[in-house]
């Protein structure tokens, strides 16, 4: 179907552009005037037609730009406002989650790490005081001396 429209458009273009030029060359328009005068008259007619078509296209394009501007104002601006509201809601939700869920977990994890460090320190101190730590300390010193040599 599209091929038929393309062929029809091509035939119309040929008829509109070539037939008047051929007729101007073959048959005199101005009662026996020269071919150059006929071509000049046809070119003036074409120029005025192109200016009319150009003016109409300019008016149509201006109308389309105005239509798009109204569509932006009527549809896109409210959509952008909804996106902004959604972003604010997400920001509020993340702040709430951060304050009410994550902060207590961080505090508990910090307290657990502190308790673990305290227990490890107490265990080492007990091991050093009981004498087992002294043997481990001597082993560490002997290994350090062996590595340095």
N, C-alpha and C positions, 0 to 999 in steps of 0.2 A: 504494500500500500504506500509506504514511504517513497519507494522508487517511482511510482506513478506521479506523486506530488513533485518530486525533484525534476522529472522529465517535463512536466507541465510548466514548472517555473522556468526551466531553461528555454522552452519554446517561447514563452511570454517575453523573456529578456531579449531573445533574438528578434522577435517581432517589434518590440518597442524601440530597440536601438538601431537595428540594421535596416529595416524596411524603409523608414523615412530617409535615411542616407542614400540608399539605392534609388529610391524614387526621385530624390533631388538631383542625382547625377543623370539619371536616364531621362526624366521628363522635366521640362522647365516649369517652375512654379509661377514666376513673375512675368508671364507672357513673353518668353523668349530671352530672359535675362541669362547671364552667364552661369556656369556651374558653380563658380566661386560665390556668387551672390546667393545662390540657393543654399549652399553649404553654410554660409554665414547666417542666413535666416533660421535654418534648422538648429545651428549651434546656440543661437540666442534663445530659441524656444526651449532647448534642453537645459540651458543654464537657468532660465526662469523656473522650469519645472523642478530642477534640483534644489533651488532655493526654497520653493514652496514645500517640498518634501522635507528638507532640512529644518525648516521652521516648525512644521508639524511634529517631527521627531523631537525637537528641542522642547516643545510644549508637553509632549507625552513624557519625556524624561523628567521634566520639572515636576509634573504631577506624580510620577512614581517616587521621586525623592521625597515629596511632601507626604505621600502615603506611607513610605517606610518610616519617616520621622514620627508620624502619628502612631504607627504600630509600635515603635520603640517606646514611646511615651506611655501607651496604653497597656502594653503587655510585658515588655522586658523590665521596665522599672519596678513594677510590683513583684516580678519574679526575683529581681535582685534584692528587694527588701525582704522577701522570704528567706533568701540565702543568708542575708545579714542576720536575721532573727535566729536562724538555725545555728549560725556560727556563735552567736552570743550564748545560746542555750548549751551548746557543746562546751564552751569555755566555762560556763557556770558549773556544768556537770563535772568536768575534770577538776575544777577547783574543789568542789565538794568531795569527790572521791579522794583527792590528794589529802585533804584535811581530815577526813573522817575514817579512811581506811588505811592509807599508806603510812601516814605519820605514826599511828600506834604500832604498826608492824615494824617500822624502822626503830622505834623506841625499844620494843621488845627484843629485836635482834641485837641492838646495841647493849642492852642489859645482859643478854645471854652471852655475848662475846666478852663482856667485862667479867661476868661470873666464871666463864671458862678460863680466862687469863688468870683470875685470882686463884682458882683451883690448881692450875698448872704451877703457879708460883709457890703455893703452899706445898704441893707434892714435891717439888724440887728441894724446897727448904727442908722438909722432913727427911728426904733422901740424903741430903748433905749432912744433916745433923746425926743421922743414924750410922754413918760410916760408909754406907754403900756408895754414897756420892763421892767419897774421897777416892775409892778405887776407880770409879768412872772418871774422876778428874785426873788421876794419875795416868790412866789409859789414854785420855785425850792428849795429855802433855807428851807422852811417849810417842804417840802417833804424829804429833806436830813436829817433834824433834826428828823423827824418822823421815818425814816428808821434806824437811828443810835440808837434810844431808843428801 
